[in-house]
Amino acid sequence: MIKEDYGHWHVDYYNEEIDFFTSATGFYNEKGTWDVFFEEYSKEDLHKISGSNCKINKDFGALLFEAIDYNNAHEKFSKWVVEILLPYIKANPDLKTRDT
């Protein structure tokens, strides 16, 4: 179990069938929970993926959600990828990641 004094961690998603990997980063916050950020795409695409009301941090990307611990973040991130990110990628096949 990752504890609060660890500072941050990465939660990963991999689907072997479609050879797709992505990750998000969780940062311990002052409330004693974790803020989970996703930054693999441009700011414009992050707003399209997560909604225009999502908060974008210039260093960390889109704030996806708050989690109580690593396991909770992993569950929420996997659900977000399957329900939100993968359909967006499928509808936008020319989408490029930040590193490409």
Phi and psi restraints in degrees (range 20) as a CNS / XPLOR table:
assign (resid 1 and name C) (resid 2 and name N)
       (resid 2 and name CA) (resid 2 and name C) 1.0 -85.9 20.0 2
assign (resid 2 and name N) (resid 2 and name CA)
       (resid 2 and name C) (resid 3 and name N) 1.0 128.9 20.0 2
assign (resid 2 and name C) (resid 3 and name N)
       (resid 3 and name CA) (resid 3 and name C) 1.0 -98.5 20.0 2
assign (resid 3 and name N) (resid 3 and name CA)
       (resid 3 and name C) (resid 4 and name N) 1.0 167.1 20.0 2
assign (resid 3 and name C) (resid 4 and name N)
       (resid 4 and name CA) (resid 4 and name C) 1.0 -60.8 20.0 2
assign (resid 4 and name N) (resid 4 and name CA)
       (resid 4 and name C) (resid 5 and name N) 1.0 -31.0 20.0 2
assign (resid 4 and name C) (resid 5 and name N)
       (resid 5 and name CA) (resid 5 and name C) 1.0 -76.1 20.0 2
assign (resid 5 and name N) (resid 5 and name CA)
       (resid 5 and name C) (resid 6 and name N) 1.0 -1.0 20.0 2
assign (resid 5 and name C) (resid 6 and name N)
       (resid 6 and name CA) (resid 6 and name C) 1.0 -71.4 20.0 2
assign (resid 6 and name N) (resid 6 and name CA)
       (resid 6 and name C) (resid 7 and name N) 1.0 -31.7 20.0 2
assign (resid 6 and name C) (resid 7 and name N)
       (resid 7 and name CA) (resid 7 and name C) 1.0 96.5 20.0 2
assign (resid 7 and name N) (resid 7 and name CA)
       (resid 7 and name C) (resid 8 and name N) 1.0 -59.9 20.0 2
assign (resid 7 and name C) (resid 8 and name N)
       (resid 8 and name CA) (resid 8 and name C) 1.0 -156.2 20.0 2
assign (resid 8 and name N) (resid 8 and name CA)
       (resid 8 and name C) (resid 9 and name N) 1.0 165.0 20.0 2
assign (resid 8 and name C) (resid 9 and name N)
       (resid 9 and name CA) (resid 9 and name C) 1.0 -154.2 20.0 2
assign (resid 9 and name N) (resid 9 and name CA)
       (resid 9 and name C) (resid 10 and name N) 1.0 170.0 20.0 2
assign (resid 9 and name C) (resid 10 and name N)
       (resid 10 and name CA) (resid 10 and name C) 1.0 -116.5 20.0 2
assign (resid 10 and name N) (resid 10 and name CA)
       (resid 10 and name C) (resid 11 and name N) 1.0 135.8 20.0 2
assign (resid 10 and name C) (resid 11 and name N)
       (resid 11 and name CA) (resid 11 and name C) 1.0 -112.7 20.0 2
assign (resid 11 and name N) (resid 11 and name CA)
       (resid 11 and name C) (resid 12 and name N) 1.0 129.0 20.0 2
assign (resid 11 and name C) (resid 12 and name N)
       (resid 12 and name CA) (resid 12 and name C) 1.0 -111.4 20.0 2
assign (resid 12 and name N) (resid 12 and name CA)
       (resid 12 and name C) (resid 13 and name N) 1.0 155.7 20.0 2
assign (resid 12 and name C) (resid 13 and name N)
       (resid 13 and name CA) (resid 13 and name C) 1.0 -133.6 20.0 2
assign (resid 13 and name N) (resid 13 and name CA)
       (resid 13 and name C) (resid 14 and name N) 1.0 129.2 20.0 2
assign (resid 13 and name C) (resid 14 and name N)
       (resid 14 and name CA) (resid 14 and name C) 1.0 -137.4 20.0 2
assign (resid 14 and name N) (resid 14 and name CA)
       (resid 14 and name C) (resid 15 and name N) 1.0 133.4 20.0 2
assign (resid 14 and name C) (resid 15 and name N)
       (resid 15 and name CA) (resid 15 and name C) 1.0 -121.4 20.0 2
assign (resid 15 and name N) (resid 15 and name CA)
       (resid 15 and name C) (resid 16 and name N) 1.0 109.0 20.0 2
assign (resid 15 and name C) (resid 16 and name N)
       (resid 16 and name CA) (resid 16 and name C) 1.0 -64.8 20.0 2
assign (resid 16 and name N) (resid 16 and name CA)
       (resid 16 and name C) (resid 17 and name N) 1.0 -36.3 20.0 2
assign (resid 16 and name C) (resid 17 and name N)
       (resid 17 and name CA) (resid 17 and name C) 1.0 -59.8 20.0 2
assign (resid 17 and name N) (resid 17 and name CA)
       (resid 17 and name C) (resid 18 and name N) 1.0 -37.3 20.0 2
assign (resid 17 and name C) (resid 18 and name N)
       (resid 18 and name CA) (resid 18 and name C) 1.0 -109.9 20.0 2
assign (resid 18 and name N) (resid 18 and name CA)
       (resid 18 and name C) (resid 19 and name N) 1.0 6.8 20.0 2
assign (resid 18 and name C) (resid 19 and name N)
       (resid 19 and name CA) (resid 19 and name C) 1.0 50.1 20.0 2
assign (resid 19 and name N) (resid 19 and name CA)
       (resid 19 and name C) (resid 20 and name N) 1.0 56.8 20.0 2
assign (resid 19 and name C) (resid 20 and name N)
       (resid 20 and name CA) (resid 20 and name C) 1.0 -122.7 20.0 2
assign (resid 20 and name N) (resid 20 and name CA)
       (resid 20 and name C) (resid 21 and name N) 1.0 129.1 20.0 2
assign (resid 20 and name C) (resid 21 and name N)
       (resid 21 and name CA) (resid 21 and name C) 1.0 -129.5 20.0 2
assign (resid 21 and name N) (resid 21 and name CA)
       (resid 21 and name C) (resid 22 and name N) 1.0 139.6 20.0 2
assign (resid 21 and name C) (resid 22 and name N)
       (resid 22 and name CA) (resid 22 and name C) 1.0 -153.5 20.0 2
assign (resid 22 and name N) (resid 22 and name CA)
       (resid 22 and name C) (resid 23 and name N) 1.0 166.6 20.0 2
assign (resid 22 and name C) (resid 23 and name N)
       (resid 23 and name CA) (resid 23 and name C) 1.0 -150.3 20.0 2
assign (resid 23 and name N) (resid 23 and name CA)
       (resid 23 and name C) (resid 24 and name N) 1.0 163.2 20.0 2
assign (resid 23 and name C) (resid 24 and name N)
       (resid 24 and name CA) (resid 24 and name C) 1.0 -132.9 20.0 2
assign (resid 24 and name N) (resid 24 and name CA)
       (resid 24 and name C) (resid 25 and name N) 1.0 165.9 20.0 2
assign (resid 24 and name C) (resid 25 and name N)
       (resid 25 and name CA) (resid 25 and name C) 1.0 -122.2 20.0 2
assign (resid 25 and name N) (resid 25 and name CA)
       (resid 25 and name C) (resid 26 and name N) 1.0 133.1 20.0 2
assign (resid 25 and name C) (resid 26 and name N)
       (resid 26 and name CA) (resid 26 and name C) 1.0 -105.2 20.0 2
assign (resid 26 and name N) (resid 26 and name CA)
       (resid 26 and name C) (resid 27 and name N) 1.0 134.4 20.0 2
assign (resid 26 and name C) (resid 27 and name N)
       (resid 27 and name CA) (resid 27 and name C) 1.0 -121.6 20.0 2
assign (resid 27 and name N) (resid 27 and name CA)
       (resid 27 and name C) (resid 28 and name N) 1.0 133.2 20.0 2
assign (resid 27 and name C) (resid 28 and name N)
       (resid 28 and name CA) (resid 28 and name C) 1.0 -66.2 20.0 2
assign (resid 28 and name N) (resid 28 and name CA)
       (resid 28 and name C) (resid 29 and name N) 1.0 134.2 20.0 2
assign (resid 28 and name C) (resid 29 and name N)
       (resid 29 and name CA) (resid 29 and name C) 1.0 -113.8 20.0 2
assign (resid 29 and name N) (resid 29 and name CA)
       (resid 29 and name C) (resid 30 and name N) 1.0 174.4 20.0 2
assign (resid 29 and name C) (resid 30 and name N)
       (resid 30 and name CA) (resid 30 and name C) 1.0 -68.2 20.0 2
assign (resid 30 and name N) (resid 30 and name CA)
       (resid 30 and name C) (resid 31 and name N) 1.0 -14.7 20.0 2
assign (resid 30 and name C) (resid 31 and name N)
       (resid 31 and name CA) (resid 31 and name C) 1.0 -85.4 20.0 2
assign (resid 31 and name N) (resid 31 and name CA)
       (resid 31 and name C) (resid 32 and name N) 1.0 -6.3 20.0 2
assign (resid 31 and name C) (resid 32 and name N)
       (resid 32 and name CA) (resid 32 and name C) 1.0 87.8 20.0 2
assign (resid 32 and name N) (resid 32 and name CA)
       (resid 32 and name C) (resid 33 and name N) 1.0 13.9 20.0 2
assign (resid 32 and name C) (resid 33 and name N)
       (resid 33 and name CA) (resid 33 and name C) 1.0 -119.9 20.0 2
assign (resid 33 and name N) (resid 33 and name CA)
       (resid 33 and name C) (resid 34 and name N) 1.0 -168.5 20.0 2
assign (resid 33 and name C) (resid 34 and name N)
       (resid 34 and name CA) (resid 34 and name C) 1.0 -122.8 20.0 2
assign (resid 34 and name N) (resid 34 and name CA)
       (resid 34 and name C) (resid 35 and name N) 1.0 131.9 20.0 2
assign (resid 34 and name C) (resid 35 and name N)
       (resid 35 and name CA) (resid 35 and name C) 1.0 -93.8 20.0 2
assign (resid 35 and name N) (resid 35 and name CA)
       (resid 35 and name C) (resid 36 and name N) 1.0 127.2 20.0 2
assign (resid 35 and name C) (resid 36 and name N)
       (resid 36 and name CA) (resid 36 and name C) 1.0 -109.4 20.0 2
assign (resid 36 and name N) (resid 36 and name CA)
       (resid 36 and name C) (resid 37 and name N) 1.0 121.4 20.0 2
assign (resid 36 and name C) (resid 37 and name N)
       (resid 37 and name CA) (resid 37 and name C) 1.0 -113.7 20.0 2
assign (resid 37 and name N) (resid 37 and name CA)
       (resid 37 and name C) (resid 38 and name N) 1.0 149.2 20.0 2
assign (resid 37 and name C) (resid 38 and name N)
       (resid 38 and name CA) (resid 38 and name C) 1.0 -129.0 20.0 2
assign (resid 38 and name N) (resid 38 and name CA)
       (resid 38 and name C) (resid 39 and name N) 1.0 128.2 20.0 2
assign (resid 38 and name C) (resid 39 and name N)
       (resid 39 and name CA) (resid 39 and name C) 1.0 -134.8 20.0 2
assign (resid 39 and name N) (resid 39 and name CA)
       (resid 39 and name C) (resid 40 and name N) 1.0 21.2 20.0 2
assign (resid 39 and name C) (resid 40 and name N)
       (resid 40 and name CA) (resid 40 and name C) 1.0 -76.5 20.0 2
assign (resid 40 and name N) (resid 40 and name CA)
       (resid 40 and name C) (resid 41 and name N) 1.0 -11.7 20.0 2
assign (resid 40 and name C) (resid 41 and name N)
       (resid 41 and name CA) (resid 41 and name C) 1.0 -125.4 20.0 2
assign (resid 41 and name N) (resid 41 and name CA)
       (resid 41 and name C) (resid 42 and name N) 1.0 170.6 20.0 2
assign (resid 41 and name C) (resid 42 and name N)
       (resid 42 and name CA) (resid 42 and name C) 1.0 -63.1 20.0 2
assign (resid 42 and name N) (resid 42 and name CA)
       (resid 42 and name C) (resid 43 and name N) 1.0 162.2 20.0 2
assign (resid 42 and name C) (resid 43 and name N)
       (resid 43 and name CA) (resid 43 and name C) 1.0 -58.0 20.0 2
assign (resid 43 and name N) (resid 43 and name CA)
       (resid 43 and name C) (resid 44 and name N) 1.0 -41.0 20.0 2
assign (resid 43 and name C) (resid 44 and name N)
       (resid 44 and name CA) (resid 44 and name C) 1.0 -63.0 20.0 2
assign (resid 44 and name N) (resid 44 and name CA)
       (resid 44 and name C) (resid 45 and name N) 1.0 -45.7 20.0 2
assign (resid 44 and name C) (resid 45 and name N)
       (resid 45 and name CA) (resid 45 and name C) 1.0 -67.9 20.0 2
assign (resid 45 and name N) (resid 45 and name CA)
       (resid 45 and name C) (resid 46 and name N) 1.0 -36.4 20.0 2
assign (resid 45 and name C) (resid 46 and name N)
       (resid 46 and name CA) (resid 46 and name C) 1.0 -60.5 20.0 2
assign (resid 46 and name N) (resid 46 and name CA)
       (resid 46 and name C) (resid 47 and name N) 1.0 -39.6 20.0 2
assign (resid 46 and name C) (resid 47 and name N)
       (resid 47 and name CA) (resid 47 and name C) 1.0 -65.9 20.0 2
assign (resid 47 and name N) (resid 47 and name CA)
       (resid 47 and name C) (resid 48 and name N) 1.0 -39.2 20.0 2
assign (resid 47 and name C) (resid 48 and name N)
       (resid 48 and name CA) (resid 48 and name C) 1.0 -67.5 20.0 2
assign (resid 48 and name N) (resid 48 and name CA)
       (resid 48 and name C) (resid 49 and name N) 1.0 -39.9 20.0 2
assign (resid 48 and name C) (resid 49 and name N)
       (resid 49 and name CA) (resid 49 and name C) 1.0 -70.9 20.0 2
assign (resid 49 and name N) (resid 49 and name CA)
       (resid 49 and name C) (resid 50 and name N) 1.0 -48.1 20.0 2
assign (resid 49 and name C) (resid 50 and name N)
       (resid 50 and name CA) (resid 50 and name C) 1.0 -99.6 20.0 2
assign (resid 50 and name N) (resid 50 and name CA)
       (resid 50 and name C) (resid 51 and name N) 1.0 -5.3 20.0 2
assign (resid 50 and name C) (resid 51 and name N)
       (resid 51 and name CA) (resid 51 and name C) 1.0 102.2 20.0 2
assign (resid 51 and name N) (resid 51 and name CA)
       (resid 51 and name C) (resid 52 and name N) 1.0 149.9 20.0 2
assign (resid 51 and name C) (resid 52 and name N)
       (resid 52 and name CA) (resid 52 and name C) 1.0 -67.1 20.0 2
assign (resid 52 and name N) (resid 52 and name CA)
       (resid 52 and name C) (resid 53 and name N) 1.0 -17.8 20.0 2
assign (resid 52 and name C) (resid 53 and name N)
       (resid 53 and name CA) (resid 53 and name C) 1.0 -89.5 20.0 2
assign (resid 53 and name N) (resid 53 and name CA)
       (resid 53 and name C) (resid 54 and name N) 1.0 -1.7 20.0 2
assign (resid 53 and name C) (resid 54 and name N)
       (resid 54 and name CA) (resid 54 and name C) 1.0 -68.9 20.0 2
assign (resid 54 and name N) (resid 54 and name CA)
       (resid 54 and name C) (resid 55 and name N) 1.0 146.8 20.0 2
assign (resid 54 and name C) (resid 55 and name N)
       (resid 55 and name CA) (resid 55 and name C) 1.0 -85.6 20.0 2
assign (resid 55 and name N) (resid 55 and name CA)
       (resid 55 and name C) (resid 56 and name N) 1.0 130.2 20.0 2
assign (resid 55 and name C) (resid 56 and name N)
       (resid 56 and name CA) (resid 56 and name C) 1.0 -112.2 20.0 2
assign (resid 56 and name N) (resid 56 and name CA)
       (resid 56 and name C) (resid 57 and name N) 1.0 122.4 20.0 2
assign (resid 56 and name C) (resid 57 and name N)
       (resid 57 and name CA) (resid 57 and name C) 1.0 -95.5 20.0 2
assign (resid 57 and name N) (resid 57 and name CA)
       (resid 57 and name C) (resid 58 and name N) 1.0 130.5 20.0 2
assign (resid 57 and name C) (resid 58 and name N)
       (resid 58 and name CA) (resid 58 and name C) 1.0 -61.3 20.0 2
assign (resid 58 and name N) (resid 58 and name CA)
       (resid 58 and name C) (resid 59 and name N) 1.0 -25.7 20.0 2
assign (resid 58 and name C) (resid 59 and name N)
       (resid 59 and name CA) (resid 59 and name C) 1.0 -95.8 20.0 2
assign (resid 59 and name N) (resid 59 and name CA)
       (resid 59 and name C) (resid 60 and name N) 1.0 -31.0 20.0 2
assign (resid 59 and name C) (resid 60 and name N)
       (resid 60 and name CA) (resid 60 and name C) 1.0 -112.7 20.0 2
assign (resid 60 and name N) (resid 60 and name CA)
       (resid 60 and name C) (resid 61 and name N) 1.0 -14.5 20.0 2
assign (resid 60 and name C) (resid 61 and name N)
       (resid 61 and name CA) (resid 61 and name C) 1.0 97.8 20.0 2
assign (resid 61 and name N) (resid 61 and name CA)
       (resid 61 and name C) (resid 62 and name N) 1.0 -153.2 20.0 2
assign (resid 61 and name C) (resid 62 and name N)
       (resid 62 and name CA) (resid 62 and name C) 1.0 -80.7 20.0 2
assign (resid 62 and name N) (resid 62 and name CA)
       (resid 62 and name C) (resid 63 and name N) 1.0 131.2 20.0 2
assign (resid 62 and name C) (resid 63 and name N)
       (resid 63 and name CA) (resid 63 and name C) 1.0 -77.6 20.0 2
assign (resid 63 and name N) (resid 63 and name CA)
       (resid 63 and name C) (resid 64 and name N) 1.0 110.8 20.0 2
assign (resid 63 and name C) (resid 64 and name N)
       (resid 64 and name CA) (resid 64 and name C) 1.0 -80.9 20.0 2
assign (resid 64 and name N) (resid 64 and name CA)
       (resid 64 and name C) (resid 65 and name N) 1.0 -47.3 20.0 2
assign (resid 64 and name C) (resid 65 and name N)
       (resid 65 and name CA) (resid 65 and name C) 1.0 -170.7 20.0 2
assign (resid 65 and name N) (resid 65 and name CA)
       (resid 65 and name C) (resid 66 and name N) 1.0 174.9 20.0 2
assign (resid 65 and name C) (resid 66 and name N)
       (resid 66 and name CA) (resid 66 and name C) 1.0 -108.9 20.0 2
assign (resid 66 and name N) (resid 66 and name CA)
       (resid 66 and name C) (resid 67 and name N) 1.0 142.3 20.0 2
assign (resid 66 and name C) (resid 67 and name N)
       (resid 67 and name CA) (resid 67 and name C) 1.0 -130.1 20.0 2
assign (resid 67 and name N) (resid 67 and name CA)
       (resid 67 and name C) (resid 68 and name N) 1.0 153.3 20.0 2
assign (resid 67 and name C) (resid 68 and name N)
       (resid 68 and name CA) (resid 68 and name C) 1.0 -84.2 20.0 2
assign (resid 68 and name N) (resid 68 and name CA)
       (resid 68 and name C) (resid 69 and name N) 1.0 -24.5 20.0 2
assign (resid 68 and name C) (resid 69 and name N)
       (resid 69 and name CA) (resid 69 and name C) 1.0 -163.9 20.0 2
assign (resid 69 and name N) (resid 69 and name CA)
       (resid 69 and name C) (resid 70 and name N) 1.0 -179.9 20.0 2
assign (resid 69 and name C) (resid 70 and name N)
       (resid 70 and name CA) (resid 70 and name C) 1.0 -60.0 20.0 2
assign (resid 70 and name N) (resid 70 and name CA)
       (resid 70 and name C) (resid 71 and name N) 1.0 -45.3 20.0 2
assign (resid 70 and name C) (resid 71 and name N)
       (resid 71 and name CA) (resid 71 and name C) 1.0 -61.8 20.0 2
assign (resid 71 and name N) (resid 71 and name CA)
       (resid 71 and name C) (resid 72 and name N) 1.0 -41.3 20.0 2
assign (resid 71 and name C) (resid 72 and name N)
       (resid 72 and name CA) (resid 72 and name C) 1.0 -63.4 20.0 2
assign (resid 72 and name N) (resid 72 and name CA)
       (resid 72 and name C) (resid 73 and name N) 1.0 -41.5 20.0 2
assign (resid 72 and name C) (resid 73 and name N)
       (resid 73 and name CA) (resid 73 and name C) 1.0 -63.8 20.0 2
assign (resid 73 and name N) (resid 73 and name CA)
       (resid 73 and name C) (resid 74 and name N) 1.0 -41.8 20.0 2
assign (resid 73 and name C) (resid 74 and name N)
       (resid 74 and name CA) (resid 74 and name C) 1.0 -62.7 20.0 2
assign (resid 74 and name N) (resid 74 and name CA)
       (resid 74 and name C) (resid 75 and name N) 1.0 -44.4 20.0 2
assign (resid 74 and name C) (resid 75 and name N)
       (resid 75 and name CA) (resid 75 and name C) 1.0 -61.7 20.0 2
assign (resid 75 and name N) (resid 75 and name CA)
       (resid 75 and name C) (resid 76 and name N) 1.0 -48.0 20.0 2
assign (resid 75 and name C) (resid 76 and name N)
       (resid 76 and name CA) (resid 76 and name C) 1.0 -65.4 20.0 2
assign (resid 76 and name N) (resid 76 and name CA)
       (resid 76 and name C) (resid 77 and name N) 1.0 -40.9 20.0 2
assign (resid 76 and name C) (resid 77 and name N)
       (resid 77 and name CA) (resid 77 and name C) 1.0 -66.8 20.0 2
assign (resid 77 and name N) (resid 77 and name CA)
       (resid 77 and name C) (resid 78 and name N) 1.0 -44.1 20.0 2
assign (resid 77 and name C) (resid 78 and name N)
       (resid 78 and name CA) (resid 78 and name C) 1.0 -59.0 20.0 2
assign (resid 78 and name N) (resid 78 and name CA)
       (resid 78 and name C) (resid 79 and name N) 1.0 -43.1 20.0 2
assign (resid 78 and name C) (resid 79 and name N)
       (resid 79 and name CA) (resid 79 and name C) 1.0 -64.2 20.0 2
assign (resid 79 and name N) (resid 79 and name CA)
       (resid 79 and name C) (resid 80 and name N) 1.0 -43.2 20.0 2
assign (resid 79 and name C) (resid 80 and name N)
       (resid 80 and name CA) (resid 80 and name C) 1.0 -61.8 20.0 2
assign (resid 80 and name N) (resid 80 and name CA)
       (resid 80 and name C) (resid 81 and name N) 1.0 -42.9 20.0 2
assign (resid 80 and name C) (resid 81 and name N)
       (resid 81 and name CA) (resid 81 and name C) 1.0 -61.6 20.0 2
assign (resid 81 and name N) (resid 81 and name CA)
       (resid 81 and name C) (resid 82 and name N) 1.0 -48.9 20.0 2
assign (resid 81 and name C) (resid 82 and name N)
       (resid 82 and name CA) (resid 82 and name C) 1.0 -66.9 20.0 2
assign (resid 82 and name N) (resid 82 and name CA)
       (resid 82 and name C) (resid 83 and name N) 1.0 -42.7 20.0 2
assign (resid 82 and name C) (resid 83 and name N)
       (resid 83 and name CA) (resid 83 and name C) 1.0 -87.8 20.0 2
assign (resid 83 and name N) (resid 83 and name CA)
       (resid 83 and name C) (resid 84 and name N) 1.0 -26.9 20.0 2
assign (resid 83 and name C) (resid 84 and name N)
       (resid 84 and name CA) (resid 84 and name C) 1.0 -116.6 20.0 2
assign (resid 84 and name N) (resid 84 and name CA)
       (resid 84 and name C) (resid 85 and name N) 1.0 -56.9 20.0 2
assign (resid 84 and name C) (resid 85 and name N)
       (resid 85 and name CA) (resid 85 and name C) 1.0 -68.8 20.0 2
assign (resid 85 and name N) (resid 85 and name CA)
       (resid 85 and name C) (resid 86 and name N) 1.0 -51.4 20.0 2
assign (resid 85 and name C) (resid 86 and name N)
       (resid 86 and name CA) (resid 86 and name C) 1.0 -61.1 20.0 2
assign (resid 86 and name N) (resid 86 and name CA)
       (resid 86 and name C) (resid 87 and name N) 1.0 -42.9 20.0 2
assign (resid 86 and name C) (resid 87 and name N)
       (resid 87 and name CA) (resid 87 and name C) 1.0 -61.8 20.0 2
assign (resid 87 and name N) (resid 87 and name CA)
       (resid 87 and name C) (resid 88 and name N) 1.0 -36.5 20.0 2
assign (resid 87 and name C) (resid 88 and name N)
       (resid 88 and name CA) (resid 88 and name C) 1.0 -66.0 20.0 2
assign (resid 88 and name N) (resid 88 and name CA)
       (resid 88 and name C) (resid 89 and name N) 1.0 -43.7 20.0 2
assign (resid 88 and name C) (resid 89 and name N)
       (resid 89 and name CA) (resid 89 and name C) 1.0 -62.7 20.0 2
assign (resid 89 and name N) (resid 89 and name CA)
       (resid 89 and name C) (resid 90 and name N) 1.0 -42.6 20.0 2
assign (resid 89 and name C) (resid 90 and name N)
       (resid 90 and name CA) (resid 90 and name C) 1.0 -62.1 20.0 2
assign (resid 90 and name N) (resid 90 and name CA)
       (resid 90 and name C) (resid 91 and name N) 1.0 -38.5 20.0 2
assign (resid 90 and name C) (resid 91 and name N)
       (resid 91 and name CA) (resid 91 and name C) 1.0 -78.1 20.0 2
assign (resid 91 and name N) (resid 91 and name CA)
       (resid 91 and name C) (resid 92 and name N) 1.0 -15.7 20.0 2
assign (resid 91 and name C) (resid 92 and name N)
       (resid 92 and name CA) (resid 92 and name C) 1.0 -130.1 20.0 2
assign (resid 92 and name N) (resid 92 and name CA)
       (resid 92 and name C) (resid 93 and name N) 1.0 71.2 20.0 2
assign (resid 92 and name C) (resid 93 and name N)
       (resid 93 and name CA) (resid 93 and name C) 1.0 -64.8 20.0 2
assign (resid 93 and name N) (resid 93 and name CA)
       (resid 93 and name C) (resid 94 and name N) 1.0 -17.6 20.0 2
assign (resid 93 and name C) (resid 94 and name N)
       (resid 94 and name CA) (resid 94 and name C) 1.0 -88.2 20.0 2
assign (resid 94 and name N) (resid 94 and name CA)
       (resid 94 and name C) (resid 95 and name N) 1.0 2.8 20.0 2
assign (resid 94 and name C) (resid 95 and name N)
       (resid 95 and name CA) (resid 95 and name C) 1.0 -58.1 20.0 2
assign (resid 95 and name N) (resid 95 and name CA)
       (resid 95 and name C) (resid 96 and name N) 1.0 132.1 20.0 2
assign (resid 95 and name C) (resid 96 and name N)
       (resid 96 and name CA) (resid 96 and name C) 1.0 -111.0 20.0 2
assign (resid 96 and name N) (resid 96 and name CA)
       (resid 96 and name C) (resid 97 and name N) 1.0 143.8 20.0 2
assign (resid 96 and name C) (resid 97 and name N)
       (resid 97 and name CA) (resid 97 and name C) 1.0 -79.8 20.0 2
assign (resid 97 and name N) (resid 97 and name CA)
       (resid 97 and name C) (resid 98 and name N) 1.0 168.5 20.0 2
assign (resid 97 and name C) (resid 98 and name N)
       (resid 98 and name CA) (resid 98 and name C) 1.0 -60.7 20.0 2
assign (resid 98 and name N) (resid 98 and name CA)
       (resid 98 and name C) (resid 99 and name N) 1.0 -31.3 20.0 2
assign (resid 98 and name C) (resid 99 and name N)
       (resid 99 and name CA) (resid 99 and name C) 1.0 -84.9 20.0 2
assign (resid 99 and name N) (resid 99 and name CA)
       (resid 99 and name C) (resid 100 and name N) 1.0 -5.6 20.0 2
